[in-house]
Amino acid sequence: MIEGLLPPFGFARRSGWIGYWVTLGLDLWVLELASKGNFAIAMLVFLAGRLGSVWAFNRQTRTGLVLSEDYSIAVPIARFVYLASLVFQWIDLNVPAAHGLFDKFPAAPDISGKIANGIDAFIGWLSNHFSVAFDGLTHGMNMSLNGLEAVFNAIPWPVALLLLSFVAWRKGGITSAATIALALLYVGLFGFWAKTVTTIVLVIYAFAICVIIGIPAGVAAAKSRFFRALIMPCLDVMQTMPSFVYLLPAVAFFSIGKPPALVATVIFAAPPLIRLTCLGLDQVPLVVKEAMWSHGATPFQTLIKAELPLAAPSIRAGINQSIMMSLAMVVIAALIGGGGLGYDVLFALQNVQYGQGILAGLAIVFCAIVFDRLVRSQQAATRSQVAKR
């Protein structure tokens, strides 16, 4: 009887959530029509909803497609949501003082302003009290980035072209070598060679830091439930936070230039490597670890000699993703003085130069192809060696 008058109760108990939301929407519509004086239409909609619900219940019973009954906490919550929605809708339509009260969530700009001011004050306090440390880190990052960039610029372009093509040929065959050679020729012929070097240096440094931090953090997350529960929400925030937000504290602590671009890139690119390292270790069969333990291996020996080699494909996928996400930050890093190919894209965007922006974007794509081919070639070579064994 109750389910006939209130069909959402029946749909909730039978896990028929589509019918639940449809009948809830119809009942809210009935209240709105009745409040406007359209009683005939409201009655028709009410009867249509009830008859449709009865038909759905009878069809399930007749055809034997009765959904399993749900006795979880979701059922009382769904019923409460249904009744509360009807009550709020009636109050909103019939109480003049409450008209429009439930249409817009009440904001508290004073609270948000105080919190924002507190964050600003905290960042300012850190910048003032740890300025010596931040200045030292900035100087060190600038020296290392500029030093590696000077080394790469000192290499003649034919040597770089032939060396990378040779490495790709040794690891992945003639196809990989030809792909990398064509990508580098595009970068050189269109005048992007010097800025490509700047971009590659930034990506290499970010990648190195991600590996130094990401793999140990992934191992710790796989071995410690407490550390996993602690770091996984942080990784969720790092991956869902808009990348522009990373630039704000980076600029506050490291000023404008390549160091804040490097810091923002590492924050953006590290989570995939941590997650995939943890995933690869979780997927190592238990029998392998038990075999190692039965032969007297220590946990460290098991990790080094069994777990990490078996998790290597997942770790390499994380490395590949970190490199790709580092390149994805190139354009954004140019906003704070990161330079490289991202500056050309940003300049073209600001000056409405579509062609130049597309050419610079393709140069970034070809850089990604070079890194991807080298990493994939290493994976292919590893698989071929395992197959020969």
RODO-2510 file (C-alpha; in nm, 4 decimals, decimal comma):
residues 389
     n   res          X          Y          Z
     1     m     0,0000     0,0000     0,0000
     2     i     0,2735     0,2451     0,1000
     3     e     0,4818     0,1578    -0,2042
     4     g     0,1785     0,2121    -0,4261
     5     l     0,1273     0,5645    -0,2929
     6     l     0,5012     0,6393    -0,2652
     7     p     0,6675     0,4509    -0,5521
     8     p     1,0219     0,5757    -0,4718
     9     f     1,0056     0,3678    -0,1518
    10     g     0,9479     0,0549    -0,3578
    11     f     1,2095     0,1406    -0,6186
    12     a     1,4667     0,2100    -0,3460
    13     r     1,4009    -0,1264    -0,1783
    14     r     1,4233    -0,3071    -0,5115
    15     s     1,7420    -0,1196    -0,6179
    16     g     1,5504     0,0344    -0,9075
    17     w     1,7337     0,3642    -0,8926
    18     i     1,6260     0,4848    -1,2374
    19     g     1,2617     0,4475    -1,1402
    20     y     1,3366     0,6153    -0,8060
    21     w     1,4724     0,9330    -0,9641
    22     v     1,2030     0,9419    -1,2333
    23     t     0,9187     0,9182    -0,9834
    24     l     1,0897     1,1696    -0,7526
    25     g     1,1104     1,4171    -1,0387
    26     l     0,7456     1,3596    -1,1295
    27     d     0,6329     1,4187    -0,7707
    28     l     0,8282     1,7448    -0,7515
    29     w     0,6686     1,8494    -1,0784
    30     v     0,3242     1,7649    -0,9383
    31     l     0,3844     1,9970    -0,6428
    32     e     0,4950     2,2771    -0,8711
    33     l     0,1910     2,2368    -1,0986
    34     a    -0,0466     2,2275    -0,8021
    35     s     0,1043     2,5422    -0,6490
    36     k     0,0404     2,7276    -0,9772
    37     g    -0,3247     2,6162    -0,9876
    38     n    -0,2857     2,3566    -1,2644
    39     f    -0,4667     2,0909    -1,0644
    40     a    -0,5916     1,8922    -1,3640
    41     i    -0,2429     1,8562    -1,5153
    42     a    -0,0987     1,7838    -1,1720
    43     m    -0,3528     1,5046    -1,1197
    44     l    -0,2752     1,3560    -1,4607
    45     v     0,0992     1,3575    -1,3909
    46     f     0,0380     1,2067    -1,0452
    47     l    -0,1793     0,9270    -1,1841
    48     a     0,0645     0,8620    -1,4691
    49     g     0,3503     0,8233    -1,2236
    50     r     0,1545     0,5866    -0,9992
    51     l     0,0196     0,3742    -1,2848
    52     g     0,3646     0,3545    -1,4405
    53     s     0,5135     0,2425    -1,1099
    54     v     0,2455    -0,0247    -1,0613
    55     w     0,3033    -0,1478    -1,4164
    56     a     0,6797    -0,1650    -1,3542
    57     f     0,6358    -0,3603    -1,0300
    58     n     0,3862    -0,6039    -1,1893
    59     r     0,6066    -0,6532    -1,4968
    60     q     0,9043    -0,7408    -1,2789
    61     t     0,6959    -0,9937    -1,0877
    62     r     0,5318    -1,1416    -1,4000
    63     t     0,8526    -1,1810    -1,6005
    64     g     1,0596    -1,3023    -1,3079
    65     l     1,2944    -1,0043    -1,3346
    66     v     1,2437    -0,8933    -0,9770
    67     l     1,5489    -0,7011    -0,8646
    68     s     1,7241    -0,8162    -0,5502
    69     e     1,6008    -0,6328    -0,2453
    70     d     1,8428    -0,3907    -0,0876
    71     y     1,8619    -0,3735     0,2919
    72     s     2,1668    -0,1484     0,3102
    73     i     2,1848     0,2010     0,4530
    74     a     2,1137     0,3375     0,1048
    75     v     1,7419     0,2556     0,1329
    76     p     1,6593     0,4733     0,4386
    77     i     1,8817     0,7480     0,2987
    78     a     1,6943     0,7365    -0,0332
    79     r     1,3588     0,7515     0,1443
    80     f     1,4755     1,0446     0,3557
    81     v     1,5954     1,2283     0,0431
    82     y     1,2554     1,1718    -0,1197
    83     l     1,0544     1,3026     0,1760
    84     a     1,2921     1,5941     0,2381
    85     s     1,2764     1,6944    -0,1300
    86     l     0,8961     1,7034    -0,1173
    87     v     0,8959     1,9067     0,2062
    88     f     1,1490     2,1613     0,0790
    89     q     0,9657     2,1915    -0,2521
    90     w     0,6338     2,2545    -0,0731
    91     i     0,7909     2,5150     0,1588
    92     d     0,9586     2,6918    -0,1325
    93     l     0,6328     2,7096    -0,3299
    94     n     0,3854     2,7919    -0,0530
    95     v     0,5751     2,9940     0,2088
    96     p     0,6398     3,3464     0,0766
    97     a     0,9253     3,4145     0,3179
    98     a     1,1080     3,1029     0,1983
    99     h     1,0575     3,1634    -0,1737
   100     g     1,3890     3,1132    -0,3512
   101     l     1,5655     3,0249    -0,0262
   102     f     1,6569     2,6760    -0,1469
   103     d     1,7479     2,7762    -0,5020
   104     k     2,0903     2,9159    -0,4161
   105     f     2,3268     2,7851    -0,1513
   106     p     2,3928     3,0529     0,1135
   107     a     2,7478     3,1802     0,0694
   108     a     2,9804     3,3073     0,3406
   109     p     3,2221     3,5472     0,1668
   110     d     3,3593     3,6704     0,4996
   111     i     3,4759     3,3221     0,5952
   112     s     3,6358     3,2555     0,2554
   113     g     3,8054     3,5944     0,2664
   114     k     3,9518     3,5261     0,6105
   115     i     4,0781     3,1839     0,5040
   116     a     4,2348     3,3279     0,1866
   117     n     4,4036     3,6007     0,3906
   118     g     4,5314     3,3389     0,6321
   119     i     4,6820     3,1373     0,3459
   120     d     4,8466     3,4522     0,2103
   121     a     4,9880     3,5323     0,5526
   122     f     5,1206     3,1774     0,5947
   123     i     5,2925     3,1803     0,2547
   124     g     5,4377     3,5222     0,3325
   125     w     5,5650     3,3948     0,6687
   126     l     5,7344     3,0976     0,5020
   127     s     5,8907     3,3219     0,2376
   128     n     6,0287     3,5615     0,4981
   129     h     6,1567     3,3121     0,7541
   130     f     6,3003     3,0591     0,5099
   131     s     6,4170     3,2991     0,2410
   132     v     6,7798     3,1862     0,2781
   133     a     6,6866     2,8227     0,2138
   134     f     6,4629     2,9114    -0,0809
   135     d     6,7299     3,1386    -0,2284
   136     g     6,9866     2,8615    -0,1960
   137     l     6,7582     2,6099    -0,3663
   138     t     6,6806     2,8606    -0,6404
   139     h     7,0475     2,9271    -0,7010
   140     g     7,1284     2,5554    -0,7050
   141     m     6,8495     2,4738    -0,9492
   142     n     6,9477     2,7602    -1,1759
   143     m     7,3107     2,6498    -1,1807
   144     s     7,2278     2,2860    -1,2545
   145     l     6,9685     2,3676    -1,5215
   146     n     7,1885     2,6233    -1,6954
   147     g     7,4926     2,3938    -1,6703
   148     l     7,3175     2,0979    -1,8332
   149     e     7,1677     2,3262    -2,0961
   150     a     7,5167     2,4608    -2,1783
   151     v     7,6453     2,1035    -2,2137
   152     f     7,3635     2,0074    -2,4493
   153     n     7,4054     2,3246    -2,6547
   154     a     7,7779     2,2481    -2,6916
   155     i     7,6995     1,9191    -2,8674
   156     p     7,6909     1,9733    -3,2464
   157     w     7,3489     1,9026    -3,3894
   158     p     7,4733     1,6313    -3,6325
   159     v     7,6277     1,4449    -3,3381
   160     a     7,3036     1,4678    -3,1377
   161     l     7,0959     1,3580    -3,4370
   162     l     7,3174     1,0595    -3,5184
   163     l     7,3633     0,9577    -3,1537
   164     l     6,9920     0,9529    -3,0697
   165     s     6,9091     0,7773    -3,3952
   166     f     7,1770     0,5164    -3,3275
   167     v     7,0492     0,4556    -2,9746
   168     a     6,6930     0,4212    -3,1061
   169     w     6,8118     0,1803    -3,3781
   170     r     6,9978    -0,0364    -3,1267
   171     k     6,6972    -0,0549    -2,8962
   172     g     6,3979    -0,0529    -3,1282
   173     g     6,5111    -0,1108    -3,4818
   174     i     6,5055     0,0975    -3,7957
   175     t     6,1490     0,2244    -3,7421
   176     s     6,2310     0,3899    -3,4108
   177     a     6,5529     0,5350    -3,5528
   178     a     6,3709     0,6829    -3,8540
   179     t     6,0956     0,8269    -3,6326
   180     i     6,3423     0,9991    -3,4013
   181     a     6,5512     1,1269    -3,6929
   182     l     6,2461     1,2823    -3,8604
   183     a     6,1312     1,4380    -3,5327
   184     l     6,4721     1,5968    -3,4719
   185     l     6,4930     1,7192    -3,8319
   186     y     6,1567     1,8919    -3,7913
   187     v     6,2730     2,0614    -3,4714
   188     g     6,5953     2,1797    -3,6344
   189     l     6,4608     2,2883    -3,9729
   190     f     6,1826     2,4993    -3,8216
   191     g     6,4184     2,6827    -3,5882
   192     f     6,3196     2,5236    -3,2578
   193     w     6,6486     2,3504    -3,1763
   194     a     6,7746     2,5845    -2,8998
   195     k     6,4373     2,6104    -2,7285
   196     t     6,3916     2,2363    -2,7596
   197     v     6,7149     2,1908    -2,5662
   198     t     6,5775     2,4158    -2,2896
   199     t     6,2573     2,2136    -2,2781
   200     i     6,4415     1,8800    -2,2767
   201     v     6,6670     1,9935    -1,9912
   202     l     6,3650     2,0910    -1,7825
   203     v     6,1934     1,7594    -1,8590
   204     i     6,5061     1,5550    -1,7801
   205     y     6,5547     1,7271    -1,4452
   206     a     6,1868     1,6908    -1,3565
   207     f     6,1980     1,3258    -1,4623
   208     a     6,5083     1,2587    -1,2499
   209     i     6,3477     1,4142    -0,9423
   210     c     6,0254     1,2202    -1,0051
   211     v     6,2218     0,8931    -1,0199
   212     i     6,4204     0,9750    -0,7043
   213     i     6,1017     1,0605    -0,5147
   214     g     5,8380     0,8528    -0,6931
   215     i     5,9799     0,5006    -0,6890
   216     p     6,0727     0,4986    -0,3165
   217     a     5,7371     0,6578    -0,2338
   218     g     5,5579     0,3919    -0,4413
   219     v     5,7510     0,1159    -0,2650
   220     a     5,6675     0,2656     0,0745
   221     a     5,2987     0,2907    -0,0228
   222     a     5,2966    -0,0737    -0,1291
   223     k     5,4614    -0,1890     0,1933
   224     s     5,2871     0,0321     0,4492
   225     r     4,9105     0,0681     0,4784
   226     f     4,9550     0,3752     0,6953
   227     f     5,1772     0,5483     0,4405
   228     r     4,9392     0,4531     0,1586
   229     a     4,6418     0,5957     0,3474
   230     l     4,8475     0,9102     0,4036
   231     i     4,9844     0,9634     0,0532
   232     m     4,6943     0,8571    -0,1696
   233     p     4,4711     1,1549    -0,0785
   234     c     4,7707     1,3811    -0,1418
   235     l     4,8148     1,2253    -0,4866
   236     d     4,4440     1,2745    -0,5565
   237     v     4,4806     1,6436    -0,4749
   238     m     4,7964     1,6742    -0,6864
   239     q     4,6268     1,5144    -0,9880
   240     t     4,2945     1,6965    -0,9651
   241     m     4,4213     2,0403    -0,8682
   242     p     4,4392     2,2714    -1,1735
   243     s     4,8002     2,2938    -1,2855
   244     f     4,7933     2,6745    -1,2752
   245     v     4,7477     2,6571    -0,8974
   246     y     5,0908     2,4962    -0,8602
   247     l     5,2478     2,8104    -1,0011
   248     l     5,1278     3,0341    -0,7151
   249     p     5,3332     2,8926    -0,4245
   250     a     5,6195     2,8066    -0,6607
   251     v     5,6508     3,1715    -0,7652
   252     a     5,6105     3,2875    -0,4035
   253     f     5,9017     3,0718    -0,2869
   254     f     6,1306     3,0628    -0,5920
   255     s     6,0454     3,3858    -0,7784
   256     i     6,0188     3,3899    -1,1596
   257     g     6,2234     3,1653    -1,3866
   258     k     6,3108     2,8013    -1,4379
   259     p     6,3192     2,6876    -1,0707
   260     p     5,9457     2,7448    -1,0041
   261     a     5,8692     2,5850    -1,3408
   262     l     6,0725     2,2807    -1,2348
   263     v     5,8944     2,2576    -0,8981
   264     a     5,5485     2,2859    -1,0564
   265     t     5,6409     2,0251    -1,3179
   266     v     5,7580     1,7763    -1,0535
   267     i     5,4383     1,8200    -0,8511
   268     f     5,2305     1,7607    -1,1639
   269     a     5,4315     1,4655    -1,3012
   270     a     5,5198     1,2644    -0,9881
   271     p     5,1791     1,1087    -0,8962
   272     p     5,1544     0,8637    -1,1932
   273     l     5,4952     0,7146    -1,1136
   274     i     5,4079     0,6721    -0,7454
   275     r     5,0724     0,5125    -0,8226
   276     l     5,2013     0,2753    -1,0894
   277     t     5,4998     0,1697    -0,8783
   278     c     5,2627     0,0835    -0,5942
   279     l     5,0296    -0,0960    -0,8366
   280     g     5,3117    -0,3006    -0,9888
   281     l     5,4301    -0,4187    -0,6475
   282     d     5,0738    -0,5042    -0,5422
   283     q     5,0379    -0,7256    -0,8498
   284     v     5,3437    -0,9399    -0,7721
   285     p     5,2117    -1,2939    -0,7046
   286     l     5,2214    -1,3985    -0,3427
   287     v     5,3710    -1,7376    -0,4353
   288     v     5,6823    -1,5638    -0,5656
   289     k     5,7368    -1,3809    -0,2388
   290     e     5,6664    -1,6954    -0,0369
   291     a     5,9217    -1,8866    -0,2448
   292     m     6,1821    -1,6190    -0,1731
   293     w     6,1016    -1,6213     0,1985
   294     s     6,1175    -2,0014     0,2148
   295     h     6,4738    -1,9866     0,0787
   296     g     6,5769    -1,7473     0,3523
   297     a     6,5580    -1,4193     0,1617
   298     t     6,5166    -1,1036     0,3652
   299     p     6,2380    -0,8556     0,2831
   300     f     6,4943    -0,6258     0,1201
   301     q     6,6349    -0,9094    -0,0922
   302     t     6,2820    -1,0099    -0,1924
   303     l     6,2098    -0,6535    -0,2971
   304     i     6,5282    -0,6081    -0,4993
   305     k     6,5541    -0,9526    -0,6605
   306     a     6,1880    -1,0466    -0,7139
   307     e     5,9310    -0,7732    -0,6614
   308     l     6,0941    -0,4815    -0,8437
   309     p     6,1913    -0,6908    -1,1516
   310     l     5,8360    -0,8264    -1,1771
   311     a     5,6903    -0,4788    -1,1268
   312     a     5,9253    -0,3267    -1,3857
   313     p     5,6642    -0,3034    -1,6675
   314     s     5,4297    -0,1050    -1,4453
   315     i     5,7152     0,1151    -1,3234
   316     r     5,8248     0,1851    -1,6808
   317     a     5,4684     0,2811    -1,7665
   318     g     5,4785     0,5239    -1,4741
   319     i     5,8073     0,6662    -1,6035
   320     n     5,6533     0,7125    -1,9464
   321     q     5,3525     0,8900    -1,7983
   322     s     5,5738     1,1168    -1,5879
   323     i     5,7695     1,2223    -1,8965
   324     m     5,4522     1,2920    -2,0925
   325     m     5,3012     1,4946    -1,8100
   326     s     5,6250     1,6904    -1,7729
   327     l     5,5992     1,7888    -2,1368
   328     a     5,2347     1,8799    -2,0828
   329     m     5,3504     2,1409    -1,8277
   330     v     5,5850     2,3100    -2,0769
   331     v     5,3342     2,5683    -2,1982
   332     i     5,2081     2,6434    -1,8477
   333     a     5,5648     2,6743    -1,7154
   334     a     5,6318     2,9402    -1,9780
   335     l     5,3896     3,1681    -1,7905
   336     i     5,6435     3,2025    -1,5076
   337     g     5,9582     3,2247    -1,7142
   338     g     6,0240     2,8582    -1,7840
   339     g     6,1182     2,9395    -2,1427
   340     g     6,1584     2,6696    -2,4049
   341     l     5,8978     2,5707    -2,6585
   342     g     5,6178     2,6729    -2,4262
   343     y     5,7200     3,0375    -2,4693
   344     d     5,6619     3,0182    -2,8459
   345     v     5,3157     2,8715    -2,7916
   346     l     5,2350     3,1366    -2,5324
   347     f     5,3652     3,4178    -2,7523
   348     a     5,1609     3,2920    -3,0484
   349     l     4,8515     3,2750    -2,8272
   350     q     4,8987     3,6302    -2,7025
   351     n     4,9612     3,7696    -3,0520
   352     v     4,7037     3,5556    -3,2377
   353     q     4,9669     3,3857    -3,4529
   354     y     4,7917     3,0592    -3,5260
   355     g     5,0516     2,9107    -3,7582
   356     q     5,3468     2,9757    -3,5309
   357     g     5,1583     2,8351    -3,2342
   358     i     5,0715     2,5161    -3,4217
   359     l     5,4316     2,4693    -3,5383
   360     a     5,5623     2,5147    -3,1825
   361     g     5,2965     2,2762    -3,0524
   362     l     5,4059     2,0156    -3,3063
   363     a     5,7646     2,0571    -3,1857
   364     i     5,6452     1,9673    -2,8339
   365     v     5,4631     1,6669    -2,9794
   366     f     5,7806     1,5503    -3,1541
   367     c     5,9755     1,5863    -2,8294
   368     a     5,7177     1,3600    -2,6662
   369     i     5,7550     1,1126    -2,9520
   370     v     6,1332     1,1021    -2,9033
   371     f     6,1012     1,0280    -2,5321
   372     d     5,8195     0,7808    -2,5895
   373     r     6,0071     0,5883    -2,8577
   374     l     6,3171     0,5584    -2,6430
   375     v     6,1180     0,4319    -2,3430
   376     r     5,9073     0,1947    -2,5526
   377     s     6,2143     0,0662    -2,7312
   378     q     6,3675    -0,0215    -2,3965
   379     q     6,0506    -0,2097    -2,3032
   380     a     6,0513    -0,3991    -2,6328
   381     a     6,4162    -0,4897    -2,5895
   382     t     6,3511    -0,6191    -2,2388
   383     r     6,0570    -0,8310    -2,3557
   384     s     6,2654    -0,9799    -2,6375
   385     q     6,5431    -1,0727    -2,3943
   386     v     6,2943    -1,2394    -2,1624
   387     a     6,1453    -1,4313    -2,4565
   388     k     6,4906    -1,5587    -2,5608
   389     r     6,5515    -1,6909    -2,2104
***
